[in-house]
Amino acid sequence: MISEDRMTQALTYLATTDLPLAEAEAAVLRAEYLHELVKDRVFLTSTGTVAERQAQANSSEDAIRTHEEYLSAVVRHKQMRAKRETESQVIGVYRTQESSRRLGA
C-alpha cells in the first residue's frame, strides 16, 4: 500500500526536479560537444594518414577524459529520469488504490 505521505513525497520530487532534469540533459549535450571538440582539435593538430589522426584523436588523454565526463553526465541524467518515472508510478498506484478504496473494494 502506498501511503498519502509517500504519494506526497513523489509529487514533491516531480515538482522540484523539472529544472534539475533539464540541467542534467544540458550537461549531457555539453559533455558530448566538448568530447567531439577535443577529438577534432587533436585530429587537426596530428600528423599522418586520416586513420592515424583519428586513432590519435580517439585515444588522446583529453578525449578519454572527456568521454568519461560524458558518460558520467549520461548516468546522472538517466538516473534522474528513472527516479522520476518511479515517482510517477507511485502516484499512479496511489490513485488506483484510492479509487478502489472509494468503490469499496
C-alpha positions in Angstrom: 0.0 0.0 0.0 1.2 3.5 -0.9 0.6 6.0 1.9 -0.5 9.5 1.4 2.8 10.7 2.7 4.7 8.6 0.1 2.5 10.0 -2.6 3.2 13.5 -1.4 6.9 12.8 -1.5 6.6 11.6 -5.1 4.6 14.7 -6.1 7.2 16.9 -4.4 10.1 15.1 -6.1 8.4 15.6 -9.5 7.6 19.2 -8.8 11.1 20.1 -7.8 13.1 18.2 -10.4 12.0 19.8 -13.6 14.8 22.2 -13.8 17.5 19.8 -12.5 16.4 17.3 -15.1 16.7 19.9 -17.9 20.1 20.9 -16.5 21.2 17.2 -16.5 20.1 16.9 -20.1 22.0 20.0 -21.0 25.1 18.6 -19.2 24.9 15.5 -21.4 24.8 17.7 -24.6 27.6 19.9 -23.3 29.8 17.0 -22.4 29.2 15.4 -25.8 30.0 18.6 -27.6 33.2 19.1 -25.6 34.3 15.5 -26.3 33.8 16.0 -30.0 35.6 19.3 -29.8 38.6 17.7 -28.1 38.8 14.9 -30.7 38.6 17.4 -33.5 41.3 19.6 -32.0 43.6 16.6 -31.6 42.8 15.4 -35.1 43.7 18.8 -36.7 47.0 19.0 -34.8 48.1 15.4 -35.5 50.1 14.2 -38.5 49.8 11.0 -40.5 47.1 9.4 -42.5 43.4 10.1 -41.8 43.1 6.8 -39.9 46.2 7.5 -37.8 44.9 11.0 -37.0 41.5 9.6 -36.0 43.2 7.0 -33.8 45.3 9.7 -32.1 42.3 11.8 -31.6 40.2 9.0 -30.1 43.0 7.7 -27.8 44.3 11.0 -26.6 44.2 11.6 -22.8 41.9 14.6 -23.2 39.5 12.5 -25.4 39.4 9.7 -22.9 38.8 12.1 -20.0 36.0 14.0 -21.8 34.4 10.7 -22.8 34.4 9.6 -19.2 32.8 13.0 -18.3 30.2 12.5 -21.0 29.4 9.0 -19.6 29.1 10.4 -16.1 26.6 13.0 -17.3 24.6 10.4 -19.2 24.4 8.3 -16.0 23.2 11.3 -13.9 20.6 12.1 -16.5 19.3 8.6 -16.9 19.2 8.1 -13.1 17.1 11.2 -12.6 14.8 10.2 -15.5 14.4 6.7 -13.9 13.6 8.1 -10.5 11.0 10.5 -12.0 9.4 7.5 -13.7 9.4 5.6 -10.4 7.8 8.5 -8.7 5.2 8.8 -11.4 4.3 5.1 -11.0 4.0 5.6 -7.2 1.4 8.3 -7.9 -0.4 6.1 -10.4 -0.6 3.2 -7.9 -1.8 5.6 -5.2 -4.6 6.8 -7.5 -5.6 3.3 -8.3 -5.6 2.3 -4.7 -7.7 5.3 -3.7 -10.1 4.7 -6.5 -10.5 1.1 -5.4 -11.0 2.2 -1.8 -13.7 4.6 -2.8 -15.5 1.9 -4.7 -15.4 -0.3 -1.6 -13.0 -2.9 -3.0 
